Amino acid sequence: MMNINLYYLRSSLLDFFFPRFCVACEKQITEWESAICLPCFWSMPRYSALQMDHLRSKFWGKVKIHGVFAYLKFQKGNAVQDVLHAIKYKNQRELAIWLGQSMGREFFWNVDAIVPIPLHKDKWKTRGFNQAACLALGISKIWNVQIRADLLLKKRNTVTQTKSGGRLSRFLNLQKAFVGVPQENIPQRVLLVDDVLTTGATLEAASVVLLGLGVKEVYIACLAAAD
């Protein structure tokens, strides 16, 4: 009992002297919350199973994708945008892992490996981590499936997708951006993970490379997607 009381006392003192705030509403959060308060987390709009076909249609006629999952609905100015911005630019990697675990509890595909969309080395130097890899780690913890970050490299530092115009300009922006790394053990079914799905150009380009390596089935999961 004394240990429990000391634990709560320590937690209360930490909250008092080093308060943390929700990345969405900026209200103070408790130690039980992971950078976003529970009211904001549960109020963020989510995709239903019936809406997944609409997301999958982004790839029809371009590359064969066996399944698409998106957790949250992205709209400019909503809490989902705040969360994505905090993860990418405010070093909220633990939040990304936690959200990846939340994603992993919402869906499941029988894949052999999880592949995060890679970052170019220049962005690695700026951010210090790959948000897609953190999401992949969270899913991996729930599914108990290996992460294969060794299959893809990003050799060209492309323009941020939300700032690169329409789908055609985004596709041209990503041409030859990814390169596959030949391996002896190529997984047959992979889950390709990214933080946000907009036009699908990034995921399309990466999927083409994976299929060229010998992957037979590609599935896609993103933290958020835009309609």
PyMOL commands that place a pseudoatom at each C-alpha (Angstrom):
pseudoatom trace, name=CA, resn=MET, resi=1, chain=A, elem=C, hetatm=0, pos=[0.000, 0.000, 0.000]
pseudoatom trace, name=CA, resn=MET, resi=2, chain=A, elem=C, hetatm=0, pos=[2.843, 2.381, 0.834]
pseudoatom trace, name=CA, resn=ASN, resi=3, chain=A, elem=C, hetatm=0, pos=[4.490, 1.731, -2.535]
pseudoatom trace, name=CA, resn=ILE, resi=4, chain=A, elem=C, hetatm=0, pos=[1.214, 2.549, -4.305]
pseudoatom trace, name=CA, resn=ASN, resi=5, chain=A, elem=C, hetatm=0, pos=[0.824, 5.781, -2.325]
pseudoatom trace, name=CA, resn=LEU, resi=6, chain=A, elem=C, hetatm=0, pos=[4.408, 6.788, -3.108]
pseudoatom trace, name=CA, resn=TYR, resi=7, chain=A, elem=C, hetatm=0, pos=[3.783, 6.078, -6.777]
pseudoatom trace, name=CA, resn=TYR, resi=8, chain=A, elem=C, hetatm=0, pos=[0.737, 8.340, -6.871]
pseudoatom trace, name=CA, resn=LEU, resi=9, chain=A, elem=C, hetatm=0, pos=[2.573, 11.037, -4.906]
pseudoatom trace, name=CA, resn=ARG, resi=10, chain=A, elem=C, hetatm=0, pos=[5.464, 10.931, -7.367]
pseudoatom trace, name=CA, resn=SER, resi=11, chain=A, elem=C, hetatm=0, pos=[3.049, 11.093, -10.311]
pseudoatom trace, name=CA, resn=SER, resi=12, chain=A, elem=C, hetatm=0, pos=[1.199, 14.058, -8.812]
pseudoatom trace, name=CA, resn=LEU, resi=13, chain=A, elem=C, hetatm=0, pos=[4.459, 15.935, -8.236]
pseudoatom trace, name=CA, resn=LEU, resi=14, chain=A, elem=C, hetatm=0, pos=[5.619, 15.281, -11.792]
pseudoatom trace, name=CA, resn=ASP, resi=15, chain=A, elem=C, hetatm=0, pos=[2.296, 16.487, -13.172]
pseudoatom trace, name=CA, resn=PHE, resi=16, chain=A, elem=C, hetatm=0, pos=[2.551, 19.623, -11.034]
pseudoatom trace, name=CA, resn=PHE, resi=17, chain=A, elem=C, hetatm=0, pos=[6.161, 20.580, -11.852]
pseudoatom trace, name=CA, resn=PHE, resi=18, chain=A, elem=C, hetatm=0, pos=[6.364, 19.156, -15.375]
pseudoatom trace, name=CA, resn=PRO, resi=19, chain=A, elem=C, hetatm=0, pos=[2.847, 19.279, -16.815]
pseudoatom trace, name=CA, resn=ARG, resi=20, chain=A, elem=C, hetatm=0, pos=[2.162, 17.736, -20.209]
pseudoatom trace, name=CA, resn=PHE, resi=21, chain=A, elem=C, hetatm=0, pos=[-0.473, 19.013, -22.588]
pseudoatom trace, name=CA, resn=CYS, resi=22, chain=A, elem=C, hetatm=0, pos=[-2.673, 17.397, -25.198]
pseudoatom trace, name=CA, resn=VAL, resi=23, chain=A, elem=C, hetatm=0, pos=[-1.321, 17.933, -28.721]
pseudoatom trace, name=CA, resn=ALA, resi=24, chain=A, elem=C, hetatm=0, pos=[-4.878, 18.544, -29.966]
pseudoatom trace, name=CA, resn=CYS, resi=25, chain=A, elem=C, hetatm=0, pos=[-6.717, 20.680, -27.382]
pseudoatom trace, name=CA, resn=GLU, resi=26, chain=A, elem=C, hetatm=0, pos=[-3.661, 21.791, -25.323]
pseudoatom trace, name=CA, resn=LYS, resi=27, chain=A, elem=C, hetatm=0, pos=[-5.326, 20.893, -22.022]
pseudoatom trace, name=CA, resn=GLN, resi=28, chain=A, elem=C, hetatm=0, pos=[-3.182, 19.272, -19.348]
pseudoatom trace, name=CA, resn=ILE, resi=29, chain=A, elem=C, hetatm=0, pos=[-3.077, 15.480, -19.521]
pseudoatom trace, name=CA, resn=THR, resi=30, chain=A, elem=C, hetatm=0, pos=[-2.311, 12.819, -16.946]
pseudoatom trace, name=CA, resn=GLU, resi=31, chain=A, elem=C, hetatm=0, pos=[0.413, 10.203, -16.993]
pseudoatom trace, name=CA, resn=TRP, resi=32, chain=A, elem=C, hetatm=0, pos=[-2.180, 7.663, -18.154]
pseudoatom trace, name=CA, resn=GLU, resi=33, chain=A, elem=C, hetatm=0, pos=[-2.587, 9.565, -21.410]
pseudoatom trace, name=CA, resn=SER, resi=34, chain=A, elem=C, hetatm=0, pos=[-0.056, 9.428, -24.253]
pseudoatom trace, name=CA, resn=ALA, resi=35, chain=A, elem=C, hetatm=0, pos=[0.353, 13.023, -25.484]
pseudoatom trace, name=CA, resn=ILE, resi=36, chain=A, elem=C, hetatm=0, pos=[-3.339, 13.222, -26.399]
pseudoatom trace, name=CA, resn=CYS, resi=37, chain=A, elem=C, hetatm=0, pos=[-6.188, 13.350, -23.921]
pseudoatom trace, name=CA, resn=LEU, resi=38, chain=A, elem=C, hetatm=0, pos=[-8.788, 10.613, -24.013]
pseudoatom trace, name=CA, resn=PRO, resi=39, chain=A, elem=C, hetatm=0, pos=[-11.688, 12.951, -24.962]
pseudoatom trace, name=CA, resn=CYS, resi=40, chain=A, elem=C, hetatm=0, pos=[-9.740, 14.150, -28.026]
pseudoatom trace, name=CA, resn=PHE, resi=41, chain=A, elem=C, hetatm=0, pos=[-8.668, 10.615, -28.892]
pseudoatom trace, name=CA, resn=TRP, resi=42, chain=A, elem=C, hetatm=0, pos=[-12.207, 9.242, -28.866]
pseudoatom trace, name=CA, resn=SER, resi=43, chain=A, elem=C, hetatm=0, pos=[-13.670, 12.281, -30.640]
pseudoatom trace, name=CA, resn=MET, resi=44, chain=A, elem=C, hetatm=0, pos=[-11.390, 12.031, -33.669]
pseudoatom trace, name=CA, resn=PRO, resi=45, chain=A, elem=C, hetatm=0, pos=[-13.318, 10.827, -36.748]
pseudoatom trace, name=CA, resn=ARG, resi=46, chain=A, elem=C, hetatm=0, pos=[-12.598, 7.268, -37.847]
pseudoatom trace, name=CA, resn=TYR, resi=47, chain=A, elem=C, hetatm=0, pos=[-13.109, 5.242, -40.986]
pseudoatom trace, name=CA, resn=SER, resi=48, chain=A, elem=C, hetatm=0, pos=[-15.689, 2.500, -40.988]
pseudoatom trace, name=CA, resn=ALA, resi=49, chain=A, elem=C, hetatm=0, pos=[-15.152, -0.870, -42.647]
pseudoatom trace, name=CA, resn=LEU, resi=50, chain=A, elem=C, hetatm=0, pos=[-17.554, 0.144, -45.434]
pseudoatom trace, name=CA, resn=GLN, resi=51, chain=A, elem=C, hetatm=0, pos=[-15.399, 3.172, -46.286]
pseudoatom trace, name=CA, resn=MET, resi=52, chain=A, elem=C, hetatm=0, pos=[-12.214, 1.142, -46.822]
pseudoatom trace, name=CA, resn=ASP, resi=53, chain=A, elem=C, hetatm=0, pos=[-13.224, 0.214, -50.388]
pseudoatom trace, name=CA, resn=HIS, resi=54, chain=A, elem=C, hetatm=0, pos=[-13.247, 3.914, -51.255]
pseudoatom trace, name=CA, resn=LEU, resi=55, chain=A, elem=C, hetatm=0, pos=[-9.644, 4.192, -50.070]
pseudoatom trace, name=CA, resn=ARG, resi=56, chain=A, elem=C, hetatm=0, pos=[-8.685, 1.052, -51.952]
pseudoatom trace, name=CA, resn=SER, resi=57, chain=A, elem=C, hetatm=0, pos=[-10.149, 2.540, -55.132]
pseudoatom trace, name=CA, resn=LYS, resi=58, chain=A, elem=C, hetatm=0, pos=[-7.302, 5.095, -55.135]
pseudoatom trace, name=CA, resn=PHE, resi=59, chain=A, elem=C, hetatm=0, pos=[-5.081, 2.278, -56.386]
pseudoatom trace, name=CA, resn=TRP, resi=60, chain=A, elem=C, hetatm=0, pos=[-7.414, 0.635, -58.909]
pseudoatom trace, name=CA, resn=GLY, resi=61, chain=A, elem=C, hetatm=0, pos=[-5.823, 0.349, -62.332]
pseudoatom trace, name=CA, resn=LYS, resi=62, chain=A, elem=C, hetatm=0, pos=[-2.435, 1.477, -60.988]
pseudoatom trace, name=CA, resn=VAL, resi=63, chain=A, elem=C, hetatm=0, pos=[-1.084, -1.269, -58.724]
pseudoatom trace, name=CA, resn=LYS, resi=64, chain=A, elem=C, hetatm=0, pos=[-2.710, -4.338, -57.194]
pseudoatom trace, name=CA, resn=ILE, resi=65, chain=A, elem=C, hetatm=0, pos=[-3.322, -3.751, -53.494]
pseudoatom trace, name=CA, resn=HIS, resi=66, chain=A, elem=C, hetatm=0, pos=[-5.007, -6.518, -51.513]
pseudoatom trace, name=CA, resn=GLY, resi=67, chain=A, elem=C, hetatm=0, pos=[-6.326, -4.364, -48.687]
pseudoatom trace, name=CA, resn=VAL, resi=68, chain=A, elem=C, hetatm=0, pos=[-6.286, -0.788, -47.376]
pseudoatom trace, name=CA, resn=PHE, resi=69, chain=A, elem=C, hetatm=0, pos=[-6.839, 0.299, -43.778]
pseudoatom trace, name=CA, resn=ALA, resi=70, chain=A, elem=C, hetatm=0, pos=[-6.899, 3.857, -42.443]
pseudoatom trace, name=CA, resn=TYR, resi=71, chain=A, elem=C, hetatm=0, pos=[-7.584, 4.597, -38.801]
pseudoatom trace, name=CA, resn=LEU, resi=72, chain=A, elem=C, hetatm=0, pos=[-8.467, 8.298, -38.682]
pseudoatom trace, name=CA, resn=LYS, resi=73, chain=A, elem=C, hetatm=0, pos=[-10.064, 10.808, -41.057]
pseudoatom trace, name=CA, resn=PHE, resi=74, chain=A, elem=C, hetatm=0, pos=[-7.767, 13.684, -41.939]
pseudoatom trace, name=CA, resn=GLN, resi=75, chain=A, elem=C, hetatm=0, pos=[-9.249, 17.106, -42.562]
pseudoatom trace, name=CA, resn=LYS, resi=76, chain=A, elem=C, hetatm=0, pos=[-7.435, 20.419, -42.475]
pseudoatom trace, name=CA, resn=GLY, resi=77, chain=A, elem=C, hetatm=0, pos=[-7.840, 22.034, -39.083]
pseudoatom trace, name=CA, resn=ASN, resi=78, chain=A, elem=C, hetatm=0, pos=[-9.144, 19.003, -37.204]
pseudoatom trace, name=CA, resn=ALA, resi=79, chain=A, elem=C, hetatm=0, pos=[-7.511, 17.209, -34.273]
pseudoatom trace, name=CA, resn=VAL, resi=80, chain=A, elem=C, hetatm=0, pos=[-6.132, 14.516, -36.571]
pseudoatom trace, name=CA, resn=GLN, resi=81, chain=A, elem=C, hetatm=0, pos=[-4.018, 17.137, -38.336]
pseudoatom trace, name=CA, resn=ASP, resi=82, chain=A, elem=C, hetatm=0, pos=[-2.704, 18.305, -34.951]
pseudoatom trace, name=CA, resn=VAL, resi=83, chain=A, elem=C, hetatm=0, pos=[-1.732, 14.739, -34.052]
pseudoatom trace, name=CA, resn=LEU, resi=84, chain=A, elem=C, hetatm=0, pos=[0.035, 14.147, -37.382]
pseudoatom trace, name=CA, resn=HIS, resi=85, chain=A, elem=C, hetatm=0, pos=[1.919, 17.434, -37.034]
pseudoatom trace, name=CA, resn=ALA, resi=86, chain=A, elem=C, hetatm=0, pos=[2.965, 16.641, -33.464]
pseudoatom trace, name=CA, resn=ILE, resi=87, chain=A, elem=C, hetatm=0, pos=[4.274, 13.216, -34.425]
pseudoatom trace, name=CA, resn=LYS, resi=88, chain=A, elem=C, hetatm=0, pos=[6.212, 14.439, -37.437]
pseudoatom trace, name=CA, resn=TYR, resi=89, chain=A, elem=C, hetatm=0, pos=[7.587, 17.752, -36.205]
pseudoatom trace, name=CA, resn=LYS, resi=90, chain=A, elem=C, hetatm=0, pos=[7.465, 17.664, -32.375]
pseudoatom trace, name=CA, resn=ASN, resi=91, chain=A, elem=C, hetatm=0, pos=[9.278, 14.376, -31.766]
pseudoatom trace, name=CA, resn=GLN, resi=92, chain=A, elem=C, hetatm=0, pos=[6.203, 12.538, -30.511]
pseudoatom trace, name=CA, resn=ARG, resi=93, chain=A, elem=C, hetatm=0, pos=[7.532, 9.095, -31.386]
pseudoatom trace, name=CA, resn=GLU, resi=94, chain=A, elem=C, hetatm=0, pos=[5.988, 7.435, -28.312]
pseudoatom trace, name=CA, resn=LEU, resi=95, chain=A, elem=C, hetatm=0, pos=[2.606, 8.753, -29.393]
pseudoatom trace, name=CA, resn=ALA, resi=96, chain=A, elem=C, hetatm=0, pos=[3.162, 7.216, -32.845]
pseudoatom trace, name=CA, resn=ILE, resi=97, chain=A, elem=C, hetatm=0, pos=[3.986, 3.832, -31.303]
pseudoatom trace, name=CA, resn=TRP, resi=98, chain=A, elem=C, hetatm=0, pos=[0.904, 4.021, -29.056]
pseudoatom trace, name=CA, resn=LEU, resi=99, chain=A, elem=C, hetatm=0, pos=[-1.322, 4.914, -32.005]
pseudoatom trace, name=CA, resn=GLY, resi=100, chain=A, elem=C, hetatm=0, pos=[0.230, 2.067, -33.983]
pseudoatom trace, name=CA, resn=GLN, resi=101, chain=A, elem=C, hetatm=0, pos=[-0.810, -0.290, -31.208]
pseudoatom trace, name=CA, resn=SER, resi=102, chain=A, elem=C, hetatm=0, pos=[-4.311, 1.176, -31.306]
pseudoatom trace, name=CA, resn=MET, resi=103, chain=A, elem=C, hetatm=0, pos=[-4.398, 0.570, -35.054]
pseudoatom trace, name=CA, resn=GLY, resi=104, chain=A, elem=C, hetatm=0, pos=[-3.227, -3.000, -34.616]
pseudoatom trace, name=CA, resn=ARG, resi=105, chain=A, elem=C, hetatm=0, pos=[-6.181, -3.766, -32.384]
pseudoatom trace, name=CA, resn=GLU, resi=106, chain=A, elem=C, hetatm=0, pos=[-8.659, -2.550, -35.017]
pseudoatom trace, name=CA, resn=PHE, resi=107, chain=A, elem=C, hetatm=0, pos=[-7.759, -4.807, -37.949]
pseudoatom trace, name=CA, resn=PHE, resi=108, chain=A, elem=C, hetatm=0, pos=[-5.668, -7.827, -38.912]
pseudoatom trace, name=CA, resn=TRP, resi=109, chain=A, elem=C, hetatm=0, pos=[-4.263, -9.340, -42.085]
pseudoatom trace, name=CA, resn=ASN, resi=110, chain=A, elem=C, hetatm=0, pos=[-2.210, -12.513, -42.226]
pseudoatom trace, name=CA, resn=VAL, resi=111, chain=A, elem=C, hetatm=0, pos=[1.049, -10.979, -43.462]
pseudoatom trace, name=CA, resn=ASP, resi=112, chain=A, elem=C, hetatm=0, pos=[4.639, -12.162, -43.203]
pseudoatom trace, name=CA, resn=ALA, resi=113, chain=A, elem=C, hetatm=0, pos=[6.220, -8.761, -42.553]
pseudoatom trace, name=CA, resn=ILE, resi=114, chain=A, elem=C, hetatm=0, pos=[5.507, -5.100, -41.887]
pseudoatom trace, name=CA, resn=VAL, resi=115, chain=A, elem=C, hetatm=0, pos=[7.359, -2.553, -44.040]
pseudoatom trace, name=CA, resn=PRO, resi=116, chain=A, elem=C, hetatm=0, pos=[7.395, 1.150, -43.080]
pseudoatom trace, name=CA, resn=ILE, resi=117, chain=A, elem=C, hetatm=0, pos=[7.691, 3.777, -45.798]
pseudoatom trace, name=CA, resn=PRO, resi=118, chain=A, elem=C, hetatm=0, pos=[11.346, 4.865, -45.496]
pseudoatom trace, name=CA, resn=LEU, resi=119, chain=A, elem=C, hetatm=0, pos=[12.649, 8.379, -44.956]
pseudoatom trace, name=CA, resn=HIS, resi=120, chain=A, elem=C, hetatm=0, pos=[15.397, 9.962, -47.016]
pseudoatom trace, name=CA, resn=LYS, resi=121, chain=A, elem=C, hetatm=0, pos=[18.647, 10.360, -45.072]
pseudoatom trace, name=CA, resn=ASP, resi=122, chain=A, elem=C, hetatm=0, pos=[18.322, 14.166, -45.077]
pseudoatom trace, name=CA, resn=LYS, resi=123, chain=A, elem=C, hetatm=0, pos=[14.949, 13.975, -43.320]
pseudoatom trace, name=CA, resn=TRP, resi=124, chain=A, elem=C, hetatm=0, pos=[16.428, 11.438, -40.892]
pseudoatom trace, name=CA, resn=LYS, resi=125, chain=A, elem=C, hetatm=0, pos=[19.015, 14.054, -39.939]
pseudoatom trace, name=CA, resn=THR, resi=126, chain=A, elem=C, hetatm=0, pos=[16.313, 16.686, -39.411]
pseudoatom trace, name=CA, resn=ARG, resi=127, chain=A, elem=C, hetatm=0, pos=[13.749, 14.583, -37.498]
pseudoatom trace, name=CA, resn=GLY, resi=128, chain=A, elem=C, hetatm=0, pos=[15.899, 11.889, -35.946]
pseudoatom trace, name=CA, resn=PHE, resi=129, chain=A, elem=C, hetatm=0, pos=[13.252, 9.206, -36.448]
pseudoatom trace, name=CA, resn=ASN, resi=130, chain=A, elem=C, hetatm=0, pos=[10.802, 7.787, -38.979]
pseudoatom trace, name=CA, resn=GLN, resi=131, chain=A, elem=C, hetatm=0, pos=[7.164, 8.235, -37.961]
pseudoatom trace, name=CA, resn=ALA, resi=132, chain=A, elem=C, hetatm=0, pos=[6.052, 5.392, -40.247]
pseudoatom trace, name=CA, resn=ALA, resi=133, chain=A, elem=C, hetatm=0, pos=[8.541, 3.072, -38.542]
pseudoatom trace, name=CA, resn=CYS, resi=134, chain=A, elem=C, hetatm=0, pos=[7.093, 4.016, -35.134]
pseudoatom trace, name=CA, resn=LEU, resi=135, chain=A, elem=C, hetatm=0, pos=[3.575, 3.200, -36.325]
pseudoatom trace, name=CA, resn=ALA, resi=136, chain=A, elem=C, hetatm=0, pos=[4.868, -0.088, -37.762]
pseudoatom trace, name=CA, resn=LEU, resi=137, chain=A, elem=C, hetatm=0, pos=[6.496, -0.907, -34.431]
pseudoatom trace, name=CA, resn=GLY, resi=138, chain=A, elem=C, hetatm=0, pos=[3.186, -0.367, -32.638]
pseudoatom trace, name=CA, resn=ILE, resi=139, chain=A, elem=C, hetatm=0, pos=[1.327, -2.665, -35.028]
pseudoatom trace, name=CA, resn=SER, resi=140, chain=A, elem=C, hetatm=0, pos=[4.127, -5.228, -34.777]
pseudoatom trace, name=CA, resn=LYS, resi=141, chain=A, elem=C, hetatm=0, pos=[3.791, -5.322, -30.996]
pseudoatom trace, name=CA, resn=ILE, resi=142, chain=A, elem=C, hetatm=0, pos=[0.109, -6.270, -31.308]
pseudoatom trace, name=CA, resn=TRP, resi=143, chain=A, elem=C, hetatm=0, pos=[0.379, -8.664, -34.241]
pseudoatom trace, name=CA, resn=ASN, resi=144, chain=A, elem=C, hetatm=0, pos=[3.732, -10.211, -33.301]
pseudoatom trace, name=CA, resn=VAL, resi=145, chain=A, elem=C, hetatm=0, pos=[4.912, -9.836, -36.910]
pseudoatom trace, name=CA, resn=GLN, resi=146, chain=A, elem=C, hetatm=0, pos=[8.459, -8.932, -37.943]
pseudoatom trace, name=CA, resn=ILE, resi=147, chain=A, elem=C, hetatm=0, pos=[9.370, -5.492, -39.314]
pseudoatom trace, name=CA, resn=ARG, resi=148, chain=A, elem=C, hetatm=0, pos=[11.382, -5.509, -42.544]
pseudoatom trace, name=CA, resn=ALA, resi=149, chain=A, elem=C, hetatm=0, pos=[12.743, -1.994, -42.923]
pseudoatom trace, name=CA, resn=ASP, resi=150, chain=A, elem=C, hetatm=0, pos=[15.609, -3.435, -45.002]
pseudoatom trace, name=CA, resn=LEU, resi=151, chain=A, elem=C, hetatm=0, pos=[13.531, -3.958, -48.143]
pseudoatom trace, name=CA, resn=LEU, resi=152, chain=A, elem=C, hetatm=0, pos=[13.049, -0.322, -49.174]
pseudoatom trace, name=CA, resn=LEU, resi=153, chain=A, elem=C, hetatm=0, pos=[15.287, 2.720, -49.388]
pseudoatom trace, name=CA, resn=LYS, resi=154, chain=A, elem=C, hetatm=0, pos=[14.364, 6.255, -50.328]
pseudoatom trace, name=CA, resn=LYS, resi=155, chain=A, elem=C, hetatm=0, pos=[17.222, 7.506, -52.466]
pseudoatom trace, name=CA, resn=ARG, resi=156, chain=A, elem=C, hetatm=0, pos=[15.698, 10.822, -53.551]
pseudoatom trace, name=CA, resn=ASN, resi=157, chain=A, elem=C, hetatm=0, pos=[14.465, 13.527, -51.195]
pseudoatom trace, name=CA, resn=THR, resi=158, chain=A, elem=C, hetatm=0, pos=[11.072, 14.401, -52.650]
pseudoatom trace, name=CA, resn=VAL, resi=159, chain=A, elem=C, hetatm=0, pos=[8.804, 17.382, -52.065]
pseudoatom trace, name=CA, resn=THR, resi=160, chain=A, elem=C, hetatm=0, pos=[6.335, 16.927, -49.202]
pseudoatom trace, name=CA, resn=GLN, resi=161, chain=A, elem=C, hetatm=0, pos=[3.281, 15.257, -50.731]
pseudoatom trace, name=CA, resn=THR, resi=162, chain=A, elem=C, hetatm=0, pos=[0.740, 17.689, -49.305]
pseudoatom trace, name=CA, resn=LYS, resi=163, chain=A, elem=C, hetatm=0, pos=[2.584, 20.511, -51.109]
pseudoatom trace, name=CA, resn=SER, resi=164, chain=A, elem=C, hetatm=0, pos=[3.314, 18.875, -54.461]
pseudoatom trace, name=CA, resn=GLY, resi=165, chain=A, elem=C, hetatm=0, pos=[0.103, 19.547, -56.404]
pseudoatom trace, name=CA, resn=GLY, resi=166, chain=A, elem=C, hetatm=0, pos=[-2.213, 17.012, -58.002]
pseudoatom trace, name=CA, resn=ARG, resi=167, chain=A, elem=C, hetatm=0, pos=[-1.856, 13.283, -58.372]
pseudoatom trace, name=CA, resn=LEU, resi=168, chain=A, elem=C, hetatm=0, pos=[0.151, 13.420, -61.614]
pseudoatom trace, name=CA, resn=SER, resi=169, chain=A, elem=C, hetatm=0, pos=[2.700, 15.888, -60.233]
pseudoatom trace, name=CA, resn=ARG, resi=170, chain=A, elem=C, hetatm=0, pos=[2.962, 13.816, -57.063]
pseudoatom trace, name=CA, resn=PHE, resi=171, chain=A, elem=C, hetatm=0, pos=[3.515, 10.646, -59.071]
pseudoatom trace, name=CA, resn=LEU, resi=172, chain=A, elem=C, hetatm=0, pos=[6.249, 12.354, -61.138]
pseudoatom trace, name=CA, resn=ASN, resi=173, chain=A, elem=C, hetatm=0, pos=[7.751, 13.699, -57.919]
pseudoatom trace, name=CA, resn=LEU, resi=174, chain=A, elem=C, hetatm=0, pos=[8.047, 10.120, -56.617]
pseudoatom trace, name=CA, resn=GLN, resi=175, chain=A, elem=C, hetatm=0, pos=[9.334, 8.415, -59.765]
pseudoatom trace, name=CA, resn=LYS, resi=176, chain=A, elem=C, hetatm=0, pos=[12.492, 6.490, -58.903]
pseudoatom trace, name=CA, resn=ALA, resi=177, chain=A, elem=C, hetatm=0, pos=[12.386, 7.867, -55.348]
pseudoatom trace, name=CA, resn=PHE, resi=178, chain=A, elem=C, hetatm=0, pos=[12.284, 4.359, -53.847]
pseudoatom trace, name=CA, resn=VAL, resi=179, chain=A, elem=C, hetatm=0, pos=[14.673, 1.521, -54.520]
pseudoatom trace, name=CA, resn=GLY, resi=180, chain=A, elem=C, hetatm=0, pos=[14.297, -2.091, -53.504]
pseudoatom trace, name=CA, resn=VAL, resi=181, chain=A, elem=C, hetatm=0, pos=[17.077, -3.942, -51.702]
pseudoatom trace, name=CA, resn=PRO, resi=182, chain=A, elem=C, hetatm=0, pos=[17.347, -7.547, -52.948]
pseudoatom trace, name=CA, resn=GLN, resi=183, chain=A, elem=C, hetatm=0, pos=[17.316, -10.103, -50.134]
pseudoatom trace, name=CA, resn=GLU, resi=184, chain=A, elem=C, hetatm=0, pos=[17.515, -13.880, -49.955]
pseudoatom trace, name=CA, resn=ASN, resi=185, chain=A, elem=C, hetatm=0, pos=[14.367, -14.041, -47.827]
pseudoatom trace, name=CA, resn=ILE, resi=186, chain=A, elem=C, hetatm=0, pos=[11.633, -11.952, -49.454]
pseudoatom trace, name=CA, resn=PRO, resi=187, chain=A, elem=C, hetatm=0, pos=[8.310, -12.056, -47.567]
pseudoatom trace, name=CA, resn=GLN, resi=188, chain=A, elem=C, hetatm=0, pos=[5.347, -13.069, -49.700]
pseudoatom trace, name=CA, resn=ARG, resi=189, chain=A, elem=C, hetatm=0, pos=[2.711, -10.884, -48.003]
pseudoatom trace, name=CA, resn=VAL, resi=190, chain=A, elem=C, hetatm=0, pos=[3.623, -7.488, -46.556]
pseudoatom trace, name=CA, resn=LEU, resi=191, chain=A, elem=C, hetatm=0, pos=[1.837, -4.674, -44.772]
pseudoatom trace, name=CA, resn=LEU, resi=192, chain=A, elem=C, hetatm=0, pos=[3.114, -1.308, -46.035]
pseudoatom trace, name=CA, resn=VAL, resi=193, chain=A, elem=C, hetatm=0, pos=[2.733, 1.411, -43.376]
pseudoatom trace, name=CA, resn=ASP, resi=194, chain=A, elem=C, hetatm=0, pos=[2.679, 5.204, -43.663]
pseudoatom trace, name=CA, resn=ASP, resi=195, chain=A, elem=C, hetatm=0, pos=[1.354, 8.053, -41.548]
pseudoatom trace, name=CA, resn=VAL, resi=196, chain=A, elem=C, hetatm=0, pos=[-1.127, 9.574, -44.003]
pseudoatom trace, name=CA, resn=LEU, resi=197, chain=A, elem=C, hetatm=0, pos=[-2.808, 8.578, -47.277]
pseudoatom trace, name=CA, resn=THR, resi=198, chain=A, elem=C, hetatm=0, pos=[-3.765, 11.441, -49.599]
pseudoatom trace, name=CA, resn=THR, resi=199, chain=A, elem=C, hetatm=0, pos=[-3.627, 10.634, -53.330]
pseudoatom trace, name=CA, resn=GLY, resi=200, chain=A, elem=C, hetatm=0, pos=[-1.837, 7.339, -52.725]
pseudoatom trace, name=CA, resn=ALA, resi=201, chain=A, elem=C, hetatm=0, pos=[1.127, 8.236, -54.943]
pseudoatom trace, name=CA, resn=THR, resi=202, chain=A, elem=C, hetatm=0, pos=[3.748, 7.487, -52.277]
pseudoatom trace, name=CA, resn=LEU, resi=203, chain=A, elem=C, hetatm=0, pos=[2.266, 4.119, -51.380]
pseudoatom trace, name=CA, resn=GLU, resi=204, chain=A, elem=C, hetatm=0, pos=[1.740, 3.253, -55.042]
pseudoatom trace, name=CA, resn=ALA, resi=205, chain=A, elem=C, hetatm=0, pos=[5.398, 3.930, -55.873]
pseudoatom trace, name=CA, resn=ALA, resi=206, chain=A, elem=C, hetatm=0, pos=[6.634, 1.918, -52.891]
pseudoatom trace, name=CA, resn=SER, resi=207, chain=A, elem=C, hetatm=0, pos=[4.247, -0.953, -53.663]
pseudoatom trace, name=CA, resn=VAL, resi=208, chain=A, elem=C, hetatm=0, pos=[5.513, -1.211, -57.233]
pseudoatom trace, name=CA, resn=VAL, resi=209, chain=A, elem=C, hetatm=0, pos=[9.071, -1.555, -55.929]
pseudoatom trace, name=CA, resn=LEU, resi=210, chain=A, elem=C, hetatm=0, pos=[8.093, -4.225, -53.388]
pseudoatom trace, name=CA, resn=LEU, resi=211, chain=A, elem=C, hetatm=0, pos=[6.274, -6.249, -56.031]
pseudoatom trace, name=CA, resn=GLY, resi=212, chain=A, elem=C, hetatm=0, pos=[9.355, -5.947, -58.220]
pseudoatom trace, name=CA, resn=LEU, resi=213, chain=A, elem=C, hetatm=0, pos=[11.418, -7.494, -55.433]
pseudoatom trace, name=CA, resn=GLY, resi=214, chain=A, elem=C, hetatm=0, pos=[9.227, -10.592, -55.441]
pseudoatom trace, name=CA, resn=VAL, resi=215, chain=A, elem=C, hetatm=0, pos=[6.550, -9.729, -52.875]
pseudoatom trace, name=CA, resn=LYS, resi=216, chain=A, elem=C, hetatm=0, pos=[3.290, -11.382, -53.935]
pseudoatom trace, name=CA, resn=GLU, resi=217, chain=A, elem=C, hetatm=0, pos=[0.705, -9.426, -51.941]
pseudoatom trace, name=CA, resn=VAL, resi=218, chain=A, elem=C, hetatm=0, pos=[0.822, -5.846, -50.628]
pseudoatom trace, name=CA, resn=TYR, resi=219, chain=A, elem=C, hetatm=0, pos=[-1.564, -4.496, -47.991]
pseudoatom trace, name=CA, resn=ILE, resi=220, chain=A, elem=C, hetatm=0, pos=[-1.589, -0.882, -46.818]
pseudoatom trace, name=CA, resn=ALA, resi=221, chain=A, elem=C, hetatm=0, pos=[-2.213, 0.681, -43.411]
pseudoatom trace, name=CA, resn=CYS, resi=222, chain=A, elem=C, hetatm=0, pos=[-2.106, 4.390, -42.561]
pseudoatom trace, name=CA, resn=LEU, resi=223, chain=A, elem=C, hetatm=0, pos=[-2.765, 6.290, -39.384]
pseudoatom trace, name=CA, resn=ALA, resi=224, chain=A, elem=C, hetatm=0, pos=[-4.926, 8.763, -41.298]
pseudoatom trace, name=CA, resn=ALA, resi=225, chain=A, elem=C, hetatm=0, pos=[-6.371, 9.325, -44.752]
pseudoatom trace, name=CA, resn=ALA, resi=226, chain=A, elem=C, hetatm=0, pos=[-7.971, 12.208, -46.593]
pseudoatom trace, name=CA, resn=ASP, resi=227, chain=A, elem=C, hetatm=0, pos=[-11.242, 11.618, -48.438]
for i in range(1, 227): cmd.bond("trace and resi %d" % i, "trace and resi %d" % (i + 1))
show_as sticks, trace
zoom trace
